[in-house]
């Protein structure tokens, strides 16, 4: 995360720089294994995946679609939950 970006938000962000999460979750590589797959998940407070988006070549769409998915979630009390990485 750059600077204090993560501190501005109440959710947790995971950046998978070493492909550890990608392997754990089973995200396949794109273009015959040349590029790491690009998937975005929205996980609710109970740890349930509510949204998945996969598109290697539309990086900007990941943020827009994930934000729309988060906004559509019902409001919940803040609890300790996912992710456990």
Secondary structure, DSSP 8 states (H G I E B T S, - for coil): --TTGGGGSSS-----TTSHHHHHHT---BGGGTB---EEEEE-TTS-EEEEEE-TT-HHHHHHHHHHHHHHS--------S---
